[in-house]
Amino acid sequence: MSNETNTIGLLVGSRRKNSFNRQLASLARTMLEEKGQKVEMIDWLDVPFFSQDDEFPTPEAVKKVRDEVMGCSVIWIFTPQYNGQIPGAEKNLLDWLSRGLEPGAGREQTAAYGRKVMITSAGGRAAGAGVIRNMTLLCKAMGMDVIGSAGLALSPESWGSDDVMKTPGVKEMLEGQIDTLLG
Ligand SMILES: Cc1cc2nc3c(=O)[nH]c(=O)nc-3n(C[C@H](O)[C@H](O)[C@H](O)COP(=O)(O)O)c2cc1C
């Protein structure tokens, strides 16, 4: 269900406080705000484990994150790669977002359906290729419109310092994605 706004929602798929992917999202936020864009950090860490038994009444934390998503025209996902896959907690959130807003709702009556999505991953030498592939397939299966993706292979200096900025090309990568987003 799409609501027309110009807000860009940033969704970090890591629960780690100093997450490299969170650092990328923070930088993207600053860069977007410098261009006068409205940005929302999507807050999902309270979302419970999905069960079809718990869908209705919808848990408050799920309602809140769905409202945040529906208030955005684009969702920009910053995802870690776990064994080539989407981390479990993040996949759980996406399962909630893929489900009907009301009992008996059709495939299109979800928070995710029809919404644009951009994907970024920071990780090891493969630059998140596995998770980007899987996230693209998942988002398409949820009826989302994948507008682009990019992966960052973190440098040894970043791994050693927990600082994403010690990898060359970070700003340039995000700048390219922002051009696509705003284009
Ligand atoms: C369960 C697990 C599996 C991982 N698998 C991969 C992997 O397949 N490829 C990779 O590049 N890094 C892998 N890593 C390392 C992550 O890239 C690293 O932990 C990174 O810090 C996660 O992103 P974050 O900093 O945004 O939380 C894995 C880490 C964990 C905890």
The ligand as an ORCA input file, in Angstrom:
! r2SCAN-3c Opt
* xyz 0 1
  C      26.734    -15.189     11.727
  C      27.694    -14.370     10.883
  C      27.941    -14.737      9.591
  C      28.784    -13.946      8.777
  N      28.931    -14.266      7.463
  C      29.587    -13.414      6.640
  C      29.601    -13.611      5.227
  O      29.046    -14.553      4.689
  N      30.263    -12.714      4.458
  C      30.859    -11.617      5.009
  O      31.424    -10.816      4.272
  N      30.874    -11.386      6.330
  C      30.239    -12.259      7.157
  N      30.191    -12.018      8.501
  C      30.930    -10.871      9.043
  C      30.097     -9.610      8.980
  O      30.302     -9.009      7.705
  C      30.561     -8.670     10.093
  O      30.234     -9.266     11.352
  C      29.947     -7.292      9.995
  O      30.462     -6.515     11.060
  C      28.422     -7.352     10.060
  O      27.866     -6.118      9.687
  P      27.546     -4.957     10.767
  O      28.887     -4.441     11.205
  O      26.766     -3.972     10.009
  O      26.787     -5.587     11.901
  C      29.386    -12.800      9.327
  C      29.131    -12.444     10.660
  C      28.293    -13.202     11.425
  C      27.976    -12.753     12.855
*
